[in-house]
Amino acid sequence: MRALINEHHLPVSLSFQLTSIYDHTIYEALSKVVQKLLPQVNFISQMMDNLISRSKIQKAFLFDVISKVYIATDSSGVDMKHYEICSELIDVLIDVTCIYGVDEAGAGTKFDPKSSSTIKLAHSNSEENIVLYLREVDTCLALVCLINEREIHKQHLINYNIDKFKEGLKMIFERSQ
């Protein structure tokens, strides 16, 4: 392969990532592929950076709910523990809404514009307690945030900022069509 590239003087950039079917590394690798294919990822990441700085959020992911691949994240590094716990939150939300969520017609719904979830994770050091917060932002897209418990009392501000993020996201997708 290397000889073929050198022979034809092709500017090729190769990258790889170790994955396993036994953990979430395959999803992280697929997330990176999706991010390379979407030209809007840089704009979305910048918007997420603004969101986390203005809302005092520790980490945020924009997930495709169906595949659990994250489309974008803020510019801070991705810790696999954070990705895994956010992915599990999506599974919990889907499982609970399949059992208890029904629409006006009585049919089960998996995800709708009002979908949200808040789960508190206690830590032995109470200063490190985390709240997982999920909000639907578009059809099959969810924003999942890790927020320090001390900052969750500003939930109205966080919701307002997420609504503005949703508006910006909608504008980006409309202009890219």
C-alpha positions in Angstrom: 0.0 0.0 0.0 2.8 2.4 1.0 4.7 1.6 -2.2 1.6 2.3 -4.3 1.1 5.7 -2.6 4.8 6.6 -3.0 4.8 5.4 -6.7 1.9 7.7 -7.6 2.8 10.5 -5.2 -0.7 10.6 -3.8 -1.3 12.9 -0.8 -3.0 10.4 1.5 -3.7 10.8 5.2 -4.2 7.5 7.0 -5.4 7.2 10.5 -6.6 4.3 12.6 -8.1 3.5 15.9 -8.1 0.3 17.9 -11.6 -1.0 18.5 -13.4 -3.9 20.1 -16.9 -5.3 19.9 -16.9 -5.7 23.6 -16.9 -2.0 24.6 -17.9 1.4 23.1 -14.6 1.9 21.1 -16.3 0.9 17.9 -18.9 3.7 18.4 -16.1 6.2 19.1 -14.3 5.2 15.9 -17.6 5.5 13.9 -18.2 8.8 15.5 -14.8 10.1 14.2 -15.6 8.8 10.7 -18.9 10.6 10.7 -17.3 13.8 11.9 -14.8 13.7 9.1 -17.6 13.4 6.6 -19.8 16.3 7.9 -18.5 19.7 6.9 -20.6 21.4 9.6 -18.9 19.7 12.5 -16.5 22.6 13.2 -19.4 25.1 13.4 -21.4 22.7 15.7 -18.3 22.2 17.9 -17.8 26.0 18.2 -21.5 26.3 19.2 -21.1 23.6 21.7 -18.0 25.4 23.2 -20.2 28.5 23.6 -22.9 26.4 25.2 -20.7 24.8 27.7 -18.9 28.0 28.7 -22.1 30.0 29.1 -24.0 27.2 30.9 -21.1 25.9 33.0 -21.4 22.4 31.5 -18.5 20.1 31.9 -18.9 18.1 28.7 -21.5 17.9 25.9 -22.2 15.4 23.1 -24.6 15.7 20.1 -25.8 12.1 19.6 -27.6 10.3 16.9 -30.1 8.5 19.1 -30.6 5.5 16.8 -26.9 4.5 16.3 -25.5 6.2 19.5 -22.8 7.7 17.4 -21.9 11.2 18.5 -22.0 13.7 15.7 -20.1 16.4 17.5 -18.7 17.3 20.9 -17.1 20.4 22.4 -13.4 21.0 21.8 -12.2 19.4 25.1 -10.9 15.8 24.8 -13.3 12.8 24.9 -13.0 10.6 27.9 -14.4 7.1 27.1 -16.1 6.9 30.5 -18.1 10.1 29.7 -19.0 8.8 26.2 -20.1 5.4 27.6 -22.3 6.9 30.4 -23.9 9.3 27.9 -24.6 6.4 25.5 -26.1 4.4 28.4 -28.4 7.3 29.2 -29.8 7.2 25.7 -30.5 3.5 26.1 -32.3 4.1 29.4 -34.4 6.9 27.9 -35.4 4.8 24.9 -36.2 1.8 27.1 -38.3 3.8 29.5 -40.2 5.6 26.8 -40.9 2.3 25.0 -42.5 1.0 28.1 -44.3 4.1 29.5 -44.3 6.7 26.7 -47.4 6.9 24.6 -48.6 9.6 22.3 -52.2 11.0 22.0 -53.2 8.1 19.7 -52.0 5.5 22.3 -49.1 4.4 20.2 -45.7 4.1 21.8 -43.1 6.8 20.9 -39.4 6.5 21.3 -38.3 10.0 21.0 -40.1 13.3 20.5 -39.5 17.1 20.8 -40.3 17.0 24.5 -37.9 14.2 25.4 -35.5 14.9 28.2 -33.9 13.2 31.1 -32.0 14.1 34.2 -30.0 11.6 36.2 -27.8 12.4 39.2 -24.6 10.3 39.7 -23.4 10.4 43.3 -19.6 10.3 43.9 -17.8 9.6 47.2 -16.6 13.2 47.0 -19.8 15.3 46.9 -17.9 18.1 45.0 -17.7 15.7 42.1 -21.3 14.7 41.8 -22.4 14.8 38.2 -25.8 15.3 36.6 -26.5 13.7 33.2 -28.9 15.9 31.3 -30.4 14.9 27.9 -32.5 17.1 25.7 -33.9 16.4 22.3 -32.6 18.9 19.7 -33.9 17.5 16.4 -35.4 14.4 15.0 -33.3 11.5 16.3 -30.6 14.0 17.7 -30.0 14.5 21.4 -27.7 16.8 23.3 -26.3 14.9 26.3 -24.5 17.0 28.9 -22.4 16.3 32.0 -23.0 19.0 34.5 -21.6 19.4 38.0 -24.4 19.1 40.5 -23.5 22.6 41.9 -24.5 24.2 38.5 -27.8 22.4 37.9 -29.7 24.9 40.0 -29.4 27.1 36.9 -31.4 24.7 34.8 -33.6 27.5 33.4 -30.5 29.2 32.0 -29.2 25.8 30.7 -32.5 25.2 29.0 -32.5 28.7 27.4 -29.0 28.2 26.1 -29.9 24.7 24.7 -32.9 26.3 22.9 -30.6 28.8 21.3 -28.2 26.0 20.4 -31.1 24.2 18.8 -32.0 27.3 16.7 -28.4 27.6 15.6 -28.2 23.9 14.7 -31.4 24.2 12.7 -29.9 27.2 10.8 -26.7 25.3 10.0 -28.6 22.3 8.6 -31.0 24.5 6.6 -28.2 26.4 4.9 -26.2 23.2 4.1 -29.0 21.7 2.1 
